[in-house]
Amino acid sequence: MPHVPRALPPLLLGCLLMTGCSSVQLSTPTQSGTQSPAPGAPAGSGRAIAVGAGPQKHYTVQQQPAAGSCHYRVEHGEPLEDRKCTPGAISPAVTQANLKSTICRKSGYTSGIRPSAYVTGKEKKLNAASYGHTGRMGDAEYDHLISLQLGGDPNDPRNLWVEPADPGHKKGAGVNNKKDSVEAKLHTAVCKGQITLAAAQQAIVTDWTTALTTLHLS
């Protein structure tokens, strides 16, 4: 039988016709998939996390969302990512079964998979335009939403965003975000077996400001 194109659902068609709907064009990862929330994940998080391409021998500059299409939100006084632009992505190279040989080994894991400053520097400028970030770039971090030490994908554009400095941060003092300490505590808890890797990842993509409380680690 000849293939008959299906009509677009009315809701999707309406969205495409509205001026408020924006298209976020990202590079297509070489490997994709989803991860279902594991037992112990934050209540109400529920959304699957995309799987990126994982560590690469040679990273290339990734296409970023269109300029001005991403918008920061504020939770508990902290600037957070736009969930549509930066939903997070995990690395297929890190699993609950291989923690000891990846993120929980003594040293070398994150430094060995991190993209070069040449790649991330270009991406940071493009992503700043995506978010309309106008602050001092030296005080903003090009942040992995799911950090490398929690199995985040190294260079998937869905997992990277320009994170502004914390409120009250002194201009010119460089990068110093509270999110970093939350990630470190989650990493320790995962490696000690207090929480699962999937639970830590879900807590971060849901809201890092409440991650420790949600997982009873604060």
Disulfide bonds with the S-S distance in Angstrom:
Cys70-Cys85 2.13
Cys104-Cys191 2.00
